[in-house]
């Protein structure tokens, strides 16, 4: 270093240590933090778990847009059903699965995990499926994936998987297990395989006609378009599911969520701040988690006010844009020439997925109107919107893009 050169030091702010954040963006909500959804929870428990515990198999499809809280809902009801009806919860994420062999292997793997590491129930499952259990590691056992992949075809047929679950219930019956609560989540990729739809139909039908059906509650989580894609690939699938729709949370559910979460860590929320939480989150649980977490780290006085929520909304908007919006779309939506158009669209109800060209045009200046058709063309090129069924109607293809337009418009309005 040259003589006399300045030495730069990074200055760190010594902030008070915070407790564990009560928010869980990007993952299902722990049972103790779950709020709302009483109608859906009761329906799954009464018409689903209760019936299965009595010996009648049931199949449901939990339907809702991305980020609406489907995964948290089913994992929460799994825990309730385990406690009340003695159903073994098996939660299977099918992301990355490209064939029924992949689905079978993932299901067996998740069944092993469902048993737990220390319980007698877990030990019995590991002893039964010992060939798929690898070496014991510091953080528990490892899965012998090679052996699992080799035997996956034995479980990938409807008959093979039914036999697998029948044996699982038998082996755990003396532990009080009365049945299985099986969840297939993240189904977007595997839905493209027609074999998946045909498997589901045969799996449900063959169990239903057995003299002694396997006590199984099968739940799939997905969007409406994925359910319809399954039906398109194998029409009889439309008859096997009780569809449970999940909408955005109500104002009272949002208030309960934010108030309870912050109260659990000794932080109060001002009424005016609750209003802004409702405005910026639009009842979307994924956004509520992100917004609440941002506000938690921004807060400095154990009291959430409007300023805290405003700063959190700014951070959340950027986070949503970078995480859930394609880069080309993200850049286009930040273009200055489109801001007036986006602000008008953003003033519509946050989950309104369509707009009419004439309605937007009526609110634009002459200069802005000349840009509008270019905007529509660009958004269609980027697959952000598609033409609707009505004349002049355009429909957003992705909820998170629609939400990003909404929250950025609301943020600019509040500034």
N, C-alpha and C positions, 0 to 999 in steps of 0.2 A: 504494500500500500504506500502511495506517495506520502512524503512528509507533509503533515498539516492537513491531510484529507479528513473530512468529517466522517464520523462513524454514526450510521443511522441505527436507531433503536425503535422497534415496534412497541407502541404503548398499548397496553391492554387495560380495559376498564374492569375494575374489581367489583363485580356485581354480586349481590346476595345470592346464595345457592337456593335454587328452587326445588320444590318437591317434584315427584313424578307427575308429568302432564296427564290430565284426565281425558285427553283426546287421543284418538288412534287413527289418524289419516292413513289410508292405504291398506287397512286390514279390518277384518270383522270385529265388531265391538265386543269387549268382554261382557259376560252376563251381567255383572254388577253395574255396568254403565248403560245397559239397554233401557230405552224408554219408548212409550207409545206402541202403536201397531196392535192395540188390544183386539180389534176385530179379526185381524189375520192370525194372530197367535191363538186365539180361542178356536177359530175354525180349524187350524191345523191340529190342535190338540184334541178337540172333540170329534171332528169328522175323520181325522187321520189316526193319530196315536191311540186314541181310545178304542177305535174300531180294531186296530191291529192287535192291541193287547187282548181283545176278545176273540182273536183268531181270524179276523177278516183282513186280507191284504188290501192296501189302498195306494193309489198313485196320484200325485199332485204335481202341478207345474206352477212354480212361483214366478210370476211374470211381472216385469217392470223394466224401465229404462236403466241404462248403465248409471251407476252411482246412486240408485234410489234406495239401496239398503237391503237387497235380497239376501245376500250372504249372511249379514248380521241377523236377519230375521230367522233364517233356517238354523243357524248354529245356536241361537238363543232357544228356539223351540226344541231343538235336539236335547239340550241340557234339561229343559223342563220335562220332556217326555221320558228322559232317562230316570229322572227322580220320581215322577208320578206313575209312569206306566212300565218302568223297567225295560226300556228299549235301548239296545246298544247303539250309540251314535257313531256312524261311520261317514265321515265327510271326505268326498273324493273330488279333487279338482282335475278336470280333464284337459286343461291347457297343455298343448303340445301333443296330445294323443291323435294319431292319424289312422288307427285301425282298431278293430275290436280286440285284437291281441293286446294292444297298448292299454285299452280300457280295462281289460281283465287284470293285467299286471298291476296297474295303478290301484285297482280295487282291492286286490289281495294285500298290497303294500299298506294301504290305508287301514285295512282291517287289523293288521298287526299293530299299527300305531294306535288304533282306537282302544286297544286293550290296556294301554298305560304301561309304564315301565316297572312299577313296583307292586301293583295289585295282583291278587291271586288270579283274577280274571285275565290280566295281561300274561301272566306266567302260563296259564292254560293255553292261550292262543299261540304263544311262542313255542310251547312244546308240541302242539299239533302241527304247526307250520315251521318246524325246526329247520327244514332244508332251505328255507328262504331267509333264515336269520344268519347273518354273517358274524364276524368277530365282535366281541363286546368292547366298546370304546369308552373313553373318558366321559362322554355325554350320553351314554346309553348304547343300545345295540345298533348295528348297521344292517341294511337289507342286502341280501345276496341277489343282486339284480340279474346276474347271468342265469342263475337257477330259475328265477321268477320268469324271465323272458322265455326260457326253454319250455316251461310248463304252461305258459299263458294260454295256448290253444285249448288246454283241458278245461279252462274256466270261461272261455270266450263265447261259448254257445249258451243259449237260454237254459238248457238243461244242466250244463256244467256249472253255471253260476248259481242256479237254484239249489243244486246239490251242495255247493260250497256253503251257502248261507244256512241251509237246513242243518248241516253238520255243525256250523258255528253255534247255532241256537242250542242244539243238543248238548254240545260240550260245555256250554255256559249256563245251562238250565239250573244246575245246583248252586250257581252264584246268583240266582234270582233273575236272570235275563229272560224276558218273556218274548222278545222279538228284536227286529232290526229296524233302525231308522237310517236309511241309506240316502245320502244326498249326492247328486251329480251336479257339480258347479263348473263354470267356465267351459260351456259346451260349444262355443262358437265354431271351433275348428272341426270337431268330430261330427257336427250336424251335417257337414258337407258330404259325409259318407252315407249313402243310402242304407248300408248295412246296419248303421246305428239305429235308424228308425225301425227297421224290420226286427232287429234284436229286441228293442223295447216292447214292441207289440207282442212278439212271441213270449218274451219273458213274463209279461203281465198276464197274458191269456193262459199260458201253461200253468202258472201258479194258481190262477183262479179256478181251474177245473180239477185241480188235485183233490183227492179225498181228504187230505190234511194239508192245506196250503201252508207255505212258509209264512209265518207272521212278519210281514215286511211292509214298511211304509217307504215307498220310493218317491223321492222329491227331486225334480229337476229345476234348476234356476236358469232363467234366460229371458231374452227380450221377446216381444210379440212376434217380430219378424223371424226370429229363429224357430219359434214354435210353428209358425206357418210354413217355414222352409222344411221342417221335419214332415209336416202333413203333405206338402207338395211331393216329397220324395217317397212317401208311403202313406197314402190316404187314410187307412184304418187307424193310424196313430191318433187321429182327432177324437176318438171315442174313449181313450184309456185314461185321460187326465181330468181331474178336478182342477180347473184353473183358478188360482188365487192371485188377484191383481194387487200390486203394490204401487200406490200413488205417492206423491210428495207429502211430506208431513204437514199437519195442520198447524195453525198459529199456536194453539195451546200445547201441542206436542213439542214444537220448537222451543217455546218458553220453558217447558219442563226440562228439556234436554240441556239447554245452556245453563239454567239456574242450578240444576242438580249437579252437573259436571263441575262447575266452578265452586259450588258450595263444598264439594267433597275435598277440595284443597284449600278451603278457608278464604275464598275470594267471593265478594258480592258483585252483583250485576245491577246497574241502574236501569229503571224502566225504559228510559230513552235509548239505552244501549240495546235492550231487548228488541225494540222496534227495528233498529238498524240490523241486528242479527237476522231478523225475519226477512227484511228487504234484500239483504245481500246473499243469504243462503238459499232463498226460494224453496225451502222445504226439502232440499236434496241432502240426504245424510252424508254423502261423501264430501260435499262442500261444507256442511255444518262442522264436520270433523276438522277440515283444513282451516276454516275460518276461526273456529274456537281455539285451535292449537296456536295459530298466529297471534290471536289476542292474548292468550296465556303468556307467551314469551315477551310480548310488547308491554304488558302491564307492569307497573312499578310500585303500585300502592295498595295492592290487594282489593282493588275496586275497579270494575270494568265500566268505563264511561263511553260516550259517543266518540271521543277522539281515539280511544283505543280501538274501537270497532272500525272506525274509518281507516286507520293505518293498517289494520288487519285485512280489510277489504282490498286495499291496494296490493298488499303482498299476495293475497289469495288469487286475485285476478292474474297477476304475473305467473303465479305457480300453475294455475289452470291452463293458461295459454301455452306455457312451455311443456307441460306434462301431457296434456290431452288433446292439443290441437296440432295438426300436421304443420311442419315448419313453413311450407309454402303458403298454407292457409293463414298461419299466424302472421306472416309478413304482410299478406294482402289485407288482413283485417286491421293492421296498424297503419295502413296507408292513409295519409292526410286527406286525399281526395275522396275517400269513402266515409270519413268520420260523420258527416251530417246524416248520411243515409243510415249508417249503423246506429246512430243515436236515436233516430226515429223508430227503427225496428226494435231497438233495445228498450223502448218505453212500453212495448206491449207486455202482456203477462209473461213472466219469465219462462214458463213451460209451454207457451203457445208456439207450436212447431211449424206454423205456416203463416204466410202473409199474402196479401193481394196487391198486385202491382199498382192498381189504381188508387188504393188507399194510401200507399207510400208516396206516390207521385203528387197527390193532393197536398201533402205537407212539405214539399220541396220547393225551393226557389227555382227560377228559370235556369240558372246556371247549374244547380244541382240536378235538375231533371235531365240535362244533357249528359250527365255522368252516370245516371241510374241504369240505363240499358247496358252500358259497359260493365257496371258492377254486376248485374245479373249474369251477363255472359261469362265474366271471370269466375264468379262463384259456381256456376254450372261446370266450367272447365275443371275446377278444383274439386268437384263432387261434394261441395258444401250443401247445395240445394238441388232439387229436382222439380219439374213441373208437377203440379197437383192435378186433381180431377176437375176442378172448376176453372173457368176461363180466367187467365191472369193470376192464378194461384201458384205459389212456390212453397215447397216444403223442405225443411232442414233435414238432412240425413243423419246428423249426429247431435245428440242432446248436449254434449259438453261444448260443442262449437256454439250452439244456440245460447247456452248459459254464459259463455265467455263474452258474447256480444252484449248480453243483458248486464252482466256485472261491470263491464268497462263503461257502458253507458250510464249506469247508476253512479259509478265512481266519479265520472266527469260532471254529472249533474250535481253531486254533493260538494264539489270543489268550489 
